[in-house]
Amino acid sequence: MIVVYDQPKDQEGFEKYYNEVHIPLVQKIPNLTGAEVHRVLQSMYTEDKLYLIAELQFENPESLTQALATPEFQISLNF
């Protein structure tokens, strides 16, 4: 699963919440086998001002589908 974040208006506030609240919530998602966060330095073929790309890894599509239905995943969407 790929999650793309646009450039935040309050970068310092975003970083604080993302690192202190959001990542710990994501780590509780069942079936998650790995996660990586990548900073976007430059993008091509888009006018979007991209900031971060998060890659959430699951063993297979079924485990992803199961994770999407959990309360832990739903809470992480409140970002």
DRENDO-1510 file (C-alpha; in Angstrom, 1 decimal, always signed):
<recs>
REC; n; res; u; v; w
REC; 1; MET; +0.0; +0.0; +0.0 .
REC; 2; ILE; +1.4; +3.4; -1.0 .
REC; 3; VAL; +0.3; +6.6; +0.9 .
REC; 4; VAL; +1.3; +10.0; -0.6 .
REC; 5; TYR; +1.3; +13.2; +1.4 .
REC; 6; ASP; +1.3; +16.7; +0.0 .
REC; 7; GLN; +3.5; +19.4; +1.3 .
REC; 8; PRO; +2.0; +20.4; +4.7 .
REC; 9; LYS; +1.2; +24.0; +5.5 .
REC; 10; ASP; +2.7; +23.5; +9.0 .
REC; 11; GLN; +5.7; +21.3; +8.4 .
REC; 12; GLU; +6.9; +21.3; +12.0 .
REC; 13; GLY; +3.4; +20.4; +13.3 .
REC; 14; PHE; +3.1; +17.7; +10.6 .
REC; 15; GLU; +6.5; +16.2; +11.5 .
REC; 16; LYS; +5.7; +16.2; +15.3 .
REC; 17; TYR; +2.3; +14.5; +14.9 .
REC; 18; TYR; +3.5; +12.1; +12.2 .
REC; 19; ASN; +6.4; +10.8; +14.2 .
REC; 20; GLU; +4.9; +10.9; +17.7 .
REC; 21; VAL; +1.3; +9.9; +17.1 .
REC; 22; HIS; +0.7; +8.6; +13.5 .
REC; 23; ILE; +3.6; +6.2; +13.2 .
REC; 24; PRO; +3.0; +4.5; +16.6 .
REC; 25; LEU; -0.7; +4.0; +15.5 .
REC; 26; VAL; +0.3; +2.5; +12.1 .
REC; 27; GLN; +2.7; +0.1; +13.9 .
REC; 28; LYS; -0.4; -1.4; +15.6 .
REC; 29; ILE; -2.1; -2.3; +12.4 .
REC; 30; PRO; -2.5; -6.1; +12.2 .
REC; 31; ASN; -0.8; -8.0; +9.4 .
REC; 32; LEU; +1.7; -5.2; +8.7 .
REC; 33; THR; +5.0; -6.8; +7.8 .
REC; 34; GLY; +7.0; -3.6; +7.1 .
REC; 35; ALA; +6.8; +0.1; +6.5 .
REC; 36; GLU; +9.1; +2.7; +4.9 .
REC; 37; VAL; +8.8; +6.4; +4.7 .
REC; 38; HIS; +10.5; +8.3; +1.8 .
REC; 39; ARG; +10.9; +12.1; +1.6 .
REC; 40; VAL; +10.1; +13.5; -1.9 .
REC; 41; LEU; +12.9; +15.6; -3.1 .
REC; 42; GLN; +11.7; +16.1; -6.6 .
REC; 43; SER; +8.7; +14.8; -8.6 .
REC; 44; MET; +8.1; +14.6; -12.3 .
REC; 45; TYR; +5.0; +14.9; -14.5 .
REC; 46; THR; +2.9; +16.5; -11.7 .
REC; 47; GLU; +2.1; +19.9; -10.4 .
REC; 48; ASP; +1.5; +18.4; -6.9 .
REC; 49; LYS; +3.8; +19.5; -4.2 .
REC; 50; LEU; +4.6; +16.0; -2.7 .
REC; 51; TYR; +6.2; +15.7; +0.7 .
REC; 52; LEU; +6.3; +12.1; +1.8 .
REC; 53; ILE; +5.5; +8.7; +0.5 .
REC; 54; ALA; +4.8; +5.9; +2.9 .
REC; 55; GLU; +5.0; +2.3; +1.8 .
REC; 56; LEU; +3.1; -0.2; +4.0 .
REC; 57; GLN; +3.9; -3.8; +3.4 .
REC; 58; PHE; +1.6; -6.8; +3.8 .
REC; 59; GLU; +2.2; -10.5; +3.0 .
REC; 60; ASN; -0.6; -10.7; +0.4 .
REC; 61; PRO; -3.7; -8.9; -0.8 .
REC; 62; GLU; -5.9; -10.8; +1.7 .
REC; 63; SER; -3.9; -9.7; +4.7 .
REC; 64; LEU; -4.1; -6.1; +3.4 .
REC; 65; THR; -7.9; -6.4; +3.0 .
REC; 66; GLN; -8.2; -7.8; +6.6 .
REC; 67; ALA; -6.0; -5.0; +7.9 .
REC; 68; LEU; -8.1; -2.3; +6.2 .
REC; 69; ALA; -11.2; -3.5; +8.2 .
REC; 70; THR; -9.6; -3.2; +11.6 .
REC; 71; PRO; -10.1; -0.5; +14.2 .
REC; 72; GLU; -6.4; +0.1; +14.3 .
REC; 73; PHE; -6.3; +1.0; +10.6 .
REC; 74; GLN; -9.4; +3.2; +10.9 .
REC; 75; ILE; -7.9; +5.2; +13.7 .
REC; 76; SER; -4.7; +5.7; +11.6 .
REC; 77; LEU; -6.9; +7.4; +8.9 .
REC; 78; ASN; -7.7; +10.3; +11.2 .
REC; 79; PHE; -4.4; +11.9; +10.2 .
</recs>
